[in-house]
Amino acid sequence: AEAALRRVVEEEKGNYLVVVEGSIPVADDGVYCTIGGRTALDIAREVCSSAAACIAIGSCAWDGGLPKAGPNPTGALGLHEAVPRINVVNLPGCPHNPTNTAAVLVHYLTFGVMPALDESNRPLFAYGQLIHDQCERRAHYDAGRYVQAWGDEGHRKGWCLFKMGCKGPEANYNCPTVRFNDSTSWPVKSGHGCIACASPRFWDTKSPFYERLPRAAGFGVDVTAAEIGWTV
């Protein structure tokens, strides 16, 4: 494996793609993650700097993820922070959805370029819409039908999980349409609120996960014009 990596880096400079999973520790010269006797930081600097493009898989590779949350003793960073000035496409999510990885690779192999990206270098096809706007429970949100407690009647009927802490109104990802496990399901469909796992520093910025967002997005369909006017 090491010989194959070395050959590609030396003979295919600028013609290969690199897929990186996990954050990269930089404290104490990167000793907290070593592979084959070399630090992950050293390997990433060499391999990623000569690549046509790099794909950061998962939230840890994007912005450091859980290892970066809190005190961060290992100095964990996302790929673009650990190795700046490289061509990188970020595919955050905890867990990341492999369907999006396949889509990025197929797009590059077909057109020779990466798909359109947002300001965080995330593909717009996967991160361009709010989860709230794609959710199958959205109609319940608009109608004011909310789960009030785990296991209550609304929970059993599939009502909106906003009051249980769902972060869907502030999260961008394509979970509701792509889903996981061969498109079987995703957290909200299975009865658990979204924790915005593809959002920047979500461990810090979106927790506590079971406390509702401070305000709702938009108006429900059952809110009358008179009520809106009176509120204003």
N, C-alpha and C positions, 0 to 999 in steps of 0.2 A: 504493500500500500504506500509506504513511504517512497519507494523507488518510482512508483507511478506518478505520485504527486510531484516529485522532483523533476521527472521527465517533462510533464505538462508545463510546469512553470518555466523551465528552461527553453523548451522547444516551441511552445505555443503562446508565447507572450502576447497579450492583447487579444487572444482568440478564444479564451475559455471563460466559463461562468463559475463563480464561487458561491456555494450555499453555506451560510453560517448559522448555527443554532446555538443559543445560549449567550449569556453576557461574557465579557472579556475582562478579567481582573487585571488591573494595572498597578496596584499597590505593591511595593517591594519588588519592583521590576517584573511583576506578573507571575510570581512563583506559585500562586494559589490555583493555577490550572496549567498542567504540563501534559504534553502528548509526545510520546516517543523521545523524551528527554529534553524537549524544547517547550518554552512557554507558549500558551495560546496567543499571547500578544505578539511574540516574535514571529510565529507562523502567519498570523493574520496580516502583519505588516508586509511580509514578503509575498504571500500568495495573493492578497487582495489588491495590492498596489499594481500588479501586473495583469489584472483580469479585465476582460471586456466589460463586465458588470458583476456586482455582488448582490446577493439576495439574502437579506436578514430575516430569518424564519423565527417567528414568535416574538412575544413582548420583551423577553430578556435580550435577544439579539438587537432589538430595535432601540430600546432606551434603558437597558439595564434590568428591567423587570423587578421581581421580588428581591434578588440579591442587592440591588441598589437602594431599595427602600430601607428606611431606618438608618442605623449608624453606618452601614456599608463598610465593614472592616477590610474587605479585600479590594476595595476601590473598583468594584464592578461597573462597567460602562457598556453602552450599546456599541455596535460595530462602528457607526459613523462618528462616534465620539472617540473611540479607542484608536481608530485609523482614519483620520480626517482626510478630506480631499480625494475620496474615491467615489466611483459611480455606484451608488447603492439604491436598491429598491427595498423598501421596508414592508414586511408582511406581519404586522403585530397580531396578537391574539393569544390567549392563554386558556385553552390550547389554540394553536393556529389550525386553520382548516386546510388540509392538503389539496383540496380542489382548487384553491386559489394559487397554490404553488404550481400545479399542473397548468393552469390557465396562463400564468406569467411565462412559463417555459415555452408553451406552445406558441404564444404571441411572438416571443423573441425568435424562435426557430422559423416562424412563418414570415415575419416582416423585417427581421434583422434589427429591431429596436424594441425597447421595453414599452409597455402600455402607458397611456396617459396617467400622470401622477398628480397627487395633491401637494400642498405646501410641506407636508411631512414625508414626501416621497413614497406615499402609499398609493397603490393602483386605484383609480377612481371607480373602476367596475366593482370593486369589493368594498371600498370605504367611502364612496361618494354619497351615500344616503344614510339617514338616521334609521336605526333599528326600529324606533317608534313608528316610523312611517311605513314599515314593511311588515309589522307584527300582525299575526292572525288574531290577537286579542285587542287590536286597535278599536274595533267597533264597540267593545265593552267600555273602553276608556272614554270614547266620545259620548256614550250613553250614561256615563256615571256609575257603571257597575264595577265595583272594586272588591277584591279580596280584602277582608278586614282581619283575618287570623288564619294561620295555616290549618288547613283541614276543614274550614267552614264551608257553607253551602256554595258560596261564590267560587271558592278554590276548587271544589269538586266539579263545578260547571264551567270552569275555564275562564273566569272573569279576569279583568285587568289586575296586574300585580304591582301597579304604581305605588300604592300605599304600603306595600311590603318592602319597598326599597329598590324596586326595579329602576335601573339607570338608562333604560332604553331611550328616553327623550333626549339624552345627552351623549349617546353612543353612536358611532358610525361603524357599521360592519354589515356583511351580507348573510349573517346567520339565519334569518327567517326564510331566505330563499334557497340557500345552498344546503344548510343544515349539516349534521355530522353523521358518522356511521352509515355511509351509503345513503345519505339524505333521509335517514329515518326520523330524526328529531333534533331539537336544540333546547337549551335550558328553559326558555319561557314556555315552549310547547309542553315540556315535561312537568311544568309547575313551579319552576324556580325563576326568580327575577334575574334580569341581566345585570352583570357587575361591571360593564363597560371595559372588558378585558383588552380591547384594542385601542383604548384611549391613552394619551400620554400619562405616564406615571400613575396608572390607575390604582395601584396598591395604596398610594398616598392620597390621591385626589378624589377617589370615588368611595373611599371607606368612611364610616362604617357601611358595609354592604346592605344591611337590613334596616337602615333608616331612610325614610322617603326623601326625595329631592325637595329642596325648599319651596319650589313652585312648579305648577304644572305647565305643560307646553300647550298653547292654543286654547280654544274653547271646545267644550263638548257639544254634540249636535242637539242636546236637550236644553241648552242654555238659550233663553229667549233674548230678543233684541232689547226688551225692557230691562231685563236683568243686567245685561251688558252696560246699558246706558246708566242705570242706577249705580253700578260699580264705578264707572268712570266719573 
